């Protein structure tokens, strides 16, 4: 029986095009350690929500890929904030025009 260890931390592990991206659609990969709801939003450096890019209930443990839409915003540093029942983590990226 093949065995793969479940992740111990819920987090975004990949954003297509990062560290510098443009607005539009991008693939992301994230991992969760157990079945949970996953909420991912884009926030600015001050913590203000720019856009909700994923709101998915009943995500099973493991690695997942989704396509998200990053809004057209000013150049600068932004974060994907991933919130699950267990934690909230940040994934930084730079926006270029």
Residue, then its C-alpha position, 0 to 999 in steps of 0.5 A: x500500500x503506497x503511503x504519502x505523508x499528509x502535510x502538517x501545515x495548511x498553506x499556498x505552495x505555488x502561484x503561477x508566475x510568482x514572484x512577479x505576476x500580472x493581473x489575470x488568471x493563474x494556477x495556484x497549488x495549496x496543501x491541507x492536512x485534513x478536510x476543511x474549508x479553504x478561503x483565499x483572498x488577496x490582501x495589500x501590505x496594510x492587510x486590506x482585502x482586495x479580492x476573494x479568489x477562492x471560497x471552497x468548502x469540504x476540501x479533502x486533505x492533500x495537495x490541490x490545484x485551482x485556477x484563480x483570477x488576480x484583479x488589476x491593481x497597482x504595482x506593489x507587494x501583495x499577499x494571498x491569505x489562506x484561511x482554514x479551520x486550523x490556520x491562516x497563512x500568507x504567500x507574498x507576491x509582487x504585482x507588475x503592470 
